[in-house]
Each structure stands twice: as structure tokens, then as C-alpha cells.
Amino acid sequence: MFPSLTRLRRSPSPMAVKSVEGPGVSGAASPAQHQLHEDAQALLTGTLFVALGVVMFRHTGLLTGGTAGLAFLLHYATGWNFSLVFFLINLPFYGLAYKRMGWVFTLKTFAAVALLAVLAQWVPQWITFGELSTGFAAVTGGLLMGAGMLMLFRHRASLGGFNVLVLYLQERFGWRAGQVQMVFDCAIVLAAFAVVDWQQIIWSVVGAVVLNMTLAINHRPGRYMAV
């Protein structure tokens, strides 16, 4: 029902983009698969970028969207460990990932989520901020997270949760992943009024826009597609 994610390629139209595997693709030429070491490098680098953005957001009291945003909300409201909450929230989404995108995508996504949970816990032990502007954290953290997620998308992985849903919607209906994710993210950020100050909400919205504009520009049907 749902073909696997398409190869990164430039194409004159969305109709020229073909799926790599799955039923109904016989005779279609497939670009070379990523090697195992290439996937490993992308997963490590992508999750490290996202973890740096998460640490910057957490240091300045900001939030993001998706399951990370839900984990931030629970962390700020209850004091629960962000990494543990993030990992647990994503567990229900692996069934959808497997059903819609196959076991390779699901395993890579599980690895990316686990890596991010570990790195978000460890990075603050490796680097600390003496002074960090909230505005700088919103913009730079958003760029880092967007770039990291883009790396994961192009290696047929995600950070679970809403990432799985937006990739499905892009593949199925041609909706841009960044724009759909932005809707979800902004809804979560608005819900944060109950737990953080309005100044933090405004900067969180800026961070969400920066993150998702990075995806919307660089991850779109007919031009750049996920691997």
C-alpha cells in the first residue's frame, strides 16, 4: 500500500520520481544503495546535530514540535528526564513505521531515536554554555535540528513520531514534509502556554519555523526527496 521512501534526486516533475522498492516498480532503474558505513555516519551525525539543538533549546527553556516537543512539555511540567520520556513516547509509532515504510526504515528510526536520547543526556556533560542568547538558541538550534533531520530523511530514517506521519503524507499525497510538520509543531508549541512564559513561546515558534523551513526548502517532491 505504501512504497518505501524514494531516492534523493533532481527531477523535472514529481511524476519522474520513482520508488526504490516495493510492488509495481519492476523495470525501474534504482540508484546505488547507501553502504552500511554511510548510513551509520549519517545517523550519528544527524542525531548529534539534533542533540545539539535540543540542548540549546533546553538550556534556554524553549520547546520544539513533534515527540520531542511532547517530551519537552513533560520535562518542564514534571521534571522527568527528557531523554527517557522522548524514548518512551516514540514506542507506539514504530508499528506505523513498519506497516507504512518497512523494517529497514523502522530499524534506522529506532536507532536514531535511541541515539538522540543518549546524546541529549551526554552532550551537556561534554559542553556547557556560560551565556546563551535565547534568540540565538532559537535560530541556531532550529537550523541544527533541521539539518540533522534532513540527513536522517535522506538515509531512510527519522526521529519517529510525527516524522513518520509527515513522510507518509509527503509520499502519499505530495504534501511537503516541512510544511505539514510545521502545523503539528506550532500546535504543540501553543500548548506550552500552560508550562512556560510567553517570551519562551515566541522564541520557540521562531525555532520551529526555522527548523521546518529548512526541511521545506531542502526536502520536497520533484526536487529533493528522501533516500
VMD Tcl script that draws the C-alpha trace (Angstrom):
set ca {
  {0.00 0.00 0.00}
  {2.78 2.40 0.87}
  {6.04 2.25 -1.14}
  {9.37 2.83 0.52}
  {10.94 6.29 0.53}
  {12.25 7.49 -2.81}
  {15.86 8.17 -3.71}
  {17.38 11.64 -3.42}
  {17.40 13.00 -6.93}
  {16.67 16.06 -9.05}
  {13.72 15.63 -11.34}
  {11.76 17.93 -13.70}
  {8.47 16.83 -12.15}
  {7.17 14.73 -9.24}
  {5.96 12.11 -11.73}
  {9.58 11.40 -12.65}
  {10.43 10.31 -9.11}
  {10.20 6.54 -8.72}
  {10.20 4.36 -5.65}
  {13.25 2.25 -4.87}
  {11.46 -0.90 -3.80}
  {8.07 -2.36 -3.30}
  {5.40 -3.72 -5.63}
  {4.91 -2.22 -9.03}
  {8.46 -1.00 -9.63}
  {9.73 -3.70 -11.95}
  {11.88 -2.29 -14.71}
  {12.57 0.96 -12.86}
  {16.20 1.91 -12.58}
  {17.37 2.26 -8.96}
  {20.39 4.31 -7.90}
  {23.04 2.61 -5.81}
  {22.04 1.89 -2.24}
  {23.83 3.62 0.61}
  {26.51 1.49 2.16}
  {26.25 0.47 5.82}
  {29.05 2.80 6.89}
  {27.36 5.69 5.06}
  {24.09 5.07 6.91}
  {25.94 4.80 10.22}
  {27.76 8.09 9.61}
  {24.51 9.85 8.67}
  {22.62 8.52 11.70}
  {25.40 9.54 14.09}
  {25.94 12.98 12.53}
  {22.24 13.73 12.12}
  {21.33 12.80 15.67}
  {24.33 14.73 17.02}
  {23.15 17.87 15.20}
  {19.65 17.42 16.59}
  {21.00 16.73 20.08}
  {23.00 19.98 20.00}
  {19.84 21.85 19.05}
  {17.87 20.11 21.80}
  {20.50 21.01 24.40}
  {20.43 24.66 23.29}
  {16.63 24.71 23.49}
  {16.59 23.07 26.91}
  {19.24 25.45 28.24}
  {17.13 28.49 27.28}
  {13.74 26.98 28.21}
  {12.49 26.63 24.63}
  {10.38 23.91 23.07}
  {10.18 22.30 19.69}
  {7.49 20.24 17.99}
  {6.84 16.57 17.42}
  {7.50 13.92 20.03}
  {10.50 15.96 21.19}
  {8.07 18.80 21.90}
  {5.85 16.50 23.94}
  {8.91 15.31 25.83}
  {9.89 18.95 26.49}
  {6.40 19.70 27.82}
  {6.51 16.77 30.23}
  {10.08 17.59 31.23}
  {9.25 21.21 32.06}
  {5.94 20.35 33.76}
  {7.12 17.40 35.86}
  {10.91 17.43 35.89}
  {11.03 13.96 34.33}
  {14.16 13.05 32.40}
  {13.84 14.37 28.82}
  {15.77 11.53 27.19}
  {13.74 8.79 28.86}
  {10.41 10.48 28.13}
  {11.39 11.07 24.49}
  {12.37 7.43 24.02}
  {9.16 6.11 25.59}
  {6.83 8.47 23.70}
  {8.14 7.16 20.39}
  {7.45 3.49 21.13}
  {3.84 3.46 19.81}
  {4.92 4.90 16.44}
  {7.17 2.02 15.40}
  {4.18 -0.09 14.42}
  {3.07 2.59 11.94}
  {6.63 2.98 10.69}
  {6.90 -0.75 10.00}
  {3.47 -1.00 8.38}
  {3.90 2.04 6.15}
  {7.64 2.17 5.45}
  {9.11 -1.27 6.09}
  {11.51 -2.79 8.54}
  {14.67 -1.04 7.25}
  {13.18 2.40 7.87}
  {11.83 1.27 11.23}
  {15.16 -0.11 12.45}
  {17.02 3.02 11.37}
  {14.41 5.20 13.05}
  {14.64 3.19 16.27}
  {18.44 3.58 16.17}
  {18.14 7.35 15.55}
  {15.68 7.82 18.43}
  {17.86 5.79 20.79}
  {20.98 7.72 19.72}
  {19.25 11.06 20.24}
  {18.04 10.02 23.69}
  {21.60 9.04 24.66}
  {23.25 12.12 23.12}
  {20.74 14.53 24.65}
  {21.76 13.08 28.02}
  {25.51 13.06 27.36}
  {26.14 16.27 25.39}
  {25.58 18.55 28.44}
  {28.41 16.64 30.12}
  {30.71 17.42 27.18}
  {29.81 21.06 26.59}
  {28.32 23.82 28.75}
  {27.13 27.34 27.93}
  {28.33 30.22 30.05}
  {25.94 32.59 28.30}
  {23.49 31.71 25.55}
  {21.10 34.19 23.95}
  {17.55 32.86 23.66}
  {17.19 34.27 20.14}
  {20.48 32.74 19.03}
  {19.47 29.40 20.54}
  {16.12 29.50 18.71}
  {17.64 30.19 15.29}
  {20.83 28.15 15.54}
  {19.16 25.28 17.37}
  {16.40 25.22 14.76}
  {18.94 25.13 11.93}
  {20.90 22.33 13.61}
  {17.79 20.23 14.17}
  {16.52 20.83 10.65}
  {19.86 19.88 9.10}
  {20.12 16.80 11.29}
  {16.61 15.64 10.43}
  {17.32 16.20 6.74}
  {20.34 13.89 6.97}
  {18.18 11.23 8.57}
  {15.41 11.59 5.98}
  {17.88 11.15 3.13}
  {19.10 7.91 4.65}
  {15.60 6.48 5.11}
  {15.38 7.23 8.82}
  {13.58 9.72 11.04}
  {13.17 10.65 14.68}
  {9.92 8.74 14.95}
  {6.56 10.14 15.94}
  {5.32 12.89 13.66}
  {8.34 12.45 11.37}
  {6.89 9.10 10.30}
  {3.50 10.67 9.66}
  {4.76 13.64 7.64}
  {6.96 11.43 5.47}
  {3.96 9.22 4.79}
  {1.81 12.23 3.88}
  {4.51 13.56 1.55}
  {4.91 10.19 -0.17}
  {1.17 9.54 -0.39}
  {-0.23 13.00 -1.20}
  {2.80 15.09 -2.20}
  {2.42 17.41 0.80}
  {5.73 19.00 1.75}
  {7.14 17.37 4.86}
  {8.37 20.66 6.31}
  {5.03 22.43 5.96}
  {3.00 19.59 7.47}
  {5.47 19.22 10.31}
  {5.23 22.95 10.93}
  {1.48 22.69 11.56}
  {1.99 19.93 14.13}
  {4.93 21.69 15.74}
  {3.17 25.03 16.13}
  {0.18 23.29 17.75}
  {2.47 21.72 20.35}
  {4.28 24.99 20.97}
  {0.95 26.75 21.56}
  {0.05 24.10 24.13}
  {3.18 25.10 26.01}
  {1.49 28.27 27.30}
  {0.47 26.16 30.29}
  {4.05 25.48 31.38}
  {6.41 28.22 30.13}
  {6.43 32.02 29.78}
  {5.05 33.68 26.66}
  {8.50 35.01 25.72}
  {9.75 31.44 25.53}
  {6.72 30.53 23.40}
  {7.51 33.26 20.88}
  {11.11 32.17 20.53}
  {10.00 28.54 20.35}
  {7.76 29.42 17.40}
  {10.75 31.11 15.74}
  {12.80 27.96 16.28}
  {10.02 25.76 14.87}
  {9.71 27.95 11.77}
  {13.47 27.91 11.18}
  {13.60 24.13 11.61}
  {10.72 23.41 9.27}
  {11.68 25.97 6.64}
  {14.99 24.12 6.45}
  {13.05 20.95 5.67}
  {10.52 22.63 3.36}
  {13.26 24.13 1.18}
  {15.51 21.07 1.06}
  {13.04 18.17 1.22}
  {10.30 18.47 -1.39}
  {8.61 16.33 -4.06}
  {10.06 16.65 -7.54}
  {13.32 18.24 -6.42}
  {14.86 16.71 -3.32}
  {13.43 13.50 -1.93}
  {14.36 11.28 0.99}
  {16.53 8.24 0.44}
}
mol new
graphics top color blue
foreach p $ca { graphics top sphere $p radius 0.5 }
foreach p [lrange $ca 0 end-1] q [lrange $ca 1 end] { graphics top cylinder $p $q radius 0.2 }
display resetview
